[in-house]
């Protein structure tokens, strides 16, 4: 009898630990370059960026692991923790006047992926990569992610805080790629709607997307092979 009780207690503790394990990870790639605050542009979404990020982080389940990668011309110190704690820190983010290097920040974000968890990457940016690498290299990196996303148990979201951002080459790549979506904020319901829209995609459209993802042009192969080594 005592042995049975001990076994039952062990099982209950094991189940409790398993339930509390962090099985989901959110990775936020946050653009703090000047263009987000209206430098040399007519769009100023910087305060909105900080507000929605802080609010979203605060509302996250504590069991969700969080990484935040702030960047401008360079990657700034990466933040790790849970949403509630990090929601306070992002309020102190400041603008770094100058260009943005989205490509390097994206690579850093992908390297934060934990394939043992369900990962969500959020790129909060205007989509303008104007230093470090050409935009074409970043587009190749996005396509490469799309081809690996299912294997990595990952989805990516481009957060277009202004409607004009939806028409950039980066945003359109998200829109056309599998496991990648455009959202207007970090509202959980919008993310759910994006996921449901993918589930209800017609089988014909889905087959076309899969075919497109599996077809790698010969002239892109060397570039994608190099990206693969960076992502490992």
C-alpha positions as CSV (number, residue, x, y, z in Angstrom):
1,X,0.0,0.0,0.0
2,X,2.8,2.4,1.0
3,X,4.7,1.5,-2.1
4,X,1.6,2.3,-4.3
5,X,1.2,5.7,-2.6
6,X,4.9,6.5,-3.2
7,X,4.6,5.6,-6.8
8,X,1.5,7.8,-7.1
9,X,3.2,10.7,-5.5
10,X,6.2,10.4,-7.9
11,X,3.9,10.3,-10.9
12,X,2.1,13.4,-9.6
13,X,5.3,15.3,-9.1
14,X,6.5,14.3,-12.6
15,X,3.3,15.4,-14.2
16,X,3.4,18.7,-12.4
17,X,7.0,19.4,-13.5
18,X,6.1,18.4,-17.1
19,X,3.1,20.8,-17.1
20,X,5.3,23.7,-15.9
21,X,8.0,23.1,-18.5
22,X,8.5,25.9,-21.0
23,X,7.3,24.3,-24.2
24,X,6.9,27.6,-26.2
25,X,9.4,30.3,-27.0
26,X,8.9,33.8,-28.4
27,X,11.7,35.6,-30.1
28,X,11.3,39.3,-30.7
29,X,13.6,41.1,-33.2
30,X,13.0,44.7,-32.5
31,X,14.1,47.6,-34.8
32,X,15.3,50.6,-32.9
33,X,16.8,52.5,-35.8
34,X,16.0,56.1,-36.7
35,X,13.5,55.3,-39.4
36,X,11.2,53.8,-36.7
37,X,11.0,57.2,-35.1
38,X,10.5,59.3,-38.2
39,X,14.2,60.1,-39.1
40,X,14.3,60.8,-42.8
41,X,10.7,59.3,-43.1
42,X,7.2,60.5,-42.6
43,X,6.3,57.6,-40.3
44,X,6.9,57.6,-36.5
45,X,5.9,54.3,-34.9
46,X,8.5,54.1,-32.2
47,X,6.3,54.9,-29.2
48,X,3.7,52.5,-30.6
49,X,6.4,49.8,-31.0
50,X,7.4,50.1,-27.3
51,X,3.8,50.2,-26.1
52,X,2.5,47.1,-27.9
53,X,5.6,45.1,-27.2
54,X,5.4,45.9,-23.5
55,X,1.7,45.1,-23.3
56,X,2.1,41.9,-25.2
57,X,5.0,40.7,-23.1
58,X,3.1,41.5,-19.9
59,X,0.1,39.4,-21.0
60,X,2.2,36.3,-21.8
61,X,2.0,33.1,-19.9
62,X,4.9,32.9,-17.5
63,X,5.9,29.5,-18.9
64,X,6.7,31.0,-22.3
65,X,10.4,31.6,-22.7
66,X,11.3,35.0,-24.2
67,X,14.3,36.4,-26.1
68,X,14.4,40.0,-27.3
69,X,16.9,41.1,-29.9
70,X,17.0,44.9,-30.2
71,X,19.0,46.2,-33.1
72,X,19.9,49.3,-35.2
73,X,23.2,49.3,-37.2
74,X,24.4,46.7,-34.7
75,X,22.8,44.1,-32.4
76,X,22.3,45.5,-28.9
77,X,22.5,43.3,-25.8
78,X,20.0,40.4,-26.1
79,X,17.4,40.1,-23.3
80,X,16.2,36.8,-21.9
81,X,13.5,35.9,-19.4
82,X,9.8,35.8,-19.1
83,X,7.3,38.3,-20.5
84,X,6.3,40.0,-17.3
85,X,9.9,40.9,-16.3
86,X,10.9,42.0,-19.8
87,X,7.8,44.1,-20.3
88,X,9.3,46.7,-17.9
89,X,12.7,46.7,-19.6
90,X,11.4,47.4,-23.1
91,X,9.8,50.6,-21.9
92,X,13.3,52.1,-21.6
93,X,14.3,51.3,-25.2
94,X,15.6,54.4,-27.1
95,X,16.1,55.3,-30.7
96,X,19.5,54.9,-32.3
97,X,19.6,57.4,-35.2
98,X,21.1,55.9,-38.3
99,X,20.6,52.8,-40.5
100,X,19.3,49.3,-39.7
101,X,20.9,45.9,-40.2
102,X,17.9,43.6,-40.2
103,X,19.8,40.7,-41.8
104,X,22.3,40.3,-38.9
105,X,19.5,40.7,-36.3
106,X,17.4,38.1,-38.2
107,X,20.3,35.6,-38.2
108,X,20.7,36.2,-34.4
109,X,17.0,35.6,-34.0
110,X,17.0,32.3,-35.9
111,X,20.0,31.1,-33.8
112,X,17.8,31.6,-30.7
113,X,15.3,29.0,-32.0
114,X,15.0,25.9,-29.7
115,X,13.7,23.0,-31.9
116,X,12.5,21.3,-28.7
117,X,9.9,24.0,-28.3
118,X,7.3,25.7,-30.4
119,X,8.9,28.9,-31.6
120,X,7.4,32.2,-32.7
121,X,9.6,34.9,-34.2
122,X,8.3,38.4,-34.4
123,X,10.1,40.9,-36.6
124,X,9.0,44.4,-35.5
125,X,10.5,46.7,-38.2
126,X,9.7,48.9,-41.2
127,X,11.4,46.2,-43.3
128,X,14.2,48.5,-44.6
129,X,17.5,46.9,-44.5
130,X,20.0,49.6,-45.4
131,X,23.3,48.7,-43.9
132,X,25.5,45.6,-43.5
133,X,24.1,43.4,-46.3
134,X,22.0,43.9,-49.4
135,X,18.2,43.4,-49.0
136,X,18.5,40.5,-51.5
137,X,20.6,38.5,-49.0
138,X,18.0,39.1,-46.3
139,X,15.2,37.9,-48.6
140,X,17.2,34.7,-49.3
141,X,17.5,34.3,-45.5
142,X,13.7,34.6,-45.1
143,X,13.1,32.0,-47.8
144,X,15.5,29.7,-46.2
145,X,13.8,30.0,-42.9
146,X,10.5,29.2,-44.6
147,X,11.9,26.0,-46.0
148,X,13.2,24.9,-42.6
149,X,10.4,26.3,-40.4
150,X,8.4,23.1,-40.0
151,X,11.6,21.2,-39.1
152,X,12.5,23.9,-36.5
153,X,8.9,23.9,-35.2
154,X,8.8,27.6,-35.9
155,X,6.6,30.4,-37.4
156,X,7.5,34.0,-38.1
157,X,5.4,37.2,-38.1
158,X,6.2,40.5,-39.7
159,X,4.6,43.2,-37.5
160,X,3.6,46.0,-39.8
161,X,2.8,48.9,-37.4
162,X,1.9,51.2,-40.4
163,X,0.0,50.1,-43.5
164,X,2.9,51.3,-45.8
165,X,5.2,48.7,-44.2
166,X,3.0,46.0,-45.7
167,X,4.2,46.9,-49.2
168,X,7.9,46.5,-48.7
169,X,9.8,43.6,-50.3
170,X,10.3,42.0,-46.9
171,X,6.6,42.1,-46.0
172,X,5.6,40.6,-49.3
173,X,8.1,37.8,-48.8
174,X,6.4,37.0,-45.5
175,X,3.0,37.1,-47.2
176,X,4.0,34.7,-49.9
177,X,6.0,32.2,-47.8
178,X,4.8,29.2,-45.8
179,X,4.8,29.4,-42.0
180,X,5.2,33.2,-42.3
181,X,2.6,35.9,-41.7
182,X,2.0,39.6,-41.7
183,X,0.2,41.0,-38.6
184,X,-0.6,44.6,-37.6
185,X,0.2,44.3,-33.9
186,X,1.0,41.6,-31.3
187,X,-2.6,40.8,-30.4
188,X,-3.0,37.1,-29.7
189,X,-6.3,36.9,-31.6
190,X,-4.6,38.2,-34.8
191,X,-2.0,35.5,-34.5
192,X,-4.7,32.9,-34.1
193,X,-6.5,34.2,-37.1
194,X,-3.3,34.0,-39.2
195,X,-2.8,30.4,-38.1
196,X,-6.5,29.5,-38.9
197,X,-6.2,31.2,-42.3
198,X,-3.3,28.9,-43.1
199,X,-5.2,25.9,-42.0
200,X,-8.2,26.7,-44.2
201,X,-6.1,27.4,-47.3
202,X,-7.3,25.5,-50.3
203,X,-5.4,22.3,-51.0
204,X,-4.5,23.6,-54.5
205,X,-3.0,26.8,-53.1
206,X,-1.2,24.8,-50.4
207,X,0.3,22.4,-52.9
208,X,1.6,25.4,-54.9
209,X,3.2,26.9,-51.8
210,X,4.9,23.6,-50.9
211,X,6.2,23.2,-54.5
212,X,7.5,26.8,-54.4
213,X,9.3,26.2,-51.1
214,X,10.9,23.0,-52.3
215,X,12.2,24.4,-55.5
216,X,15.6,26.1,-55.0
217,X,17.0,27.9,-58.0
218,X,20.5,26.8,-58.9
219,X,21.9,30.4,-58.7
220,X,20.6,30.6,-55.1
221,X,22.0,27.4,-53.9
222,X,25.5,28.6,-52.9
223,X,23.9,31.5,-50.9
224,X,21.4,29.1,-49.1
225,X,24.2,26.7,-48.3
226,X,26.1,29.5,-46.6
227,X,23.0,30.5,-44.7
228,X,22.5,26.9,-43.6
229,X,26.0,26.9,-41.9
230,X,25.1,30.2,-40.2
231,X,21.9,28.8,-38.8
232,X,23.4,25.6,-37.3
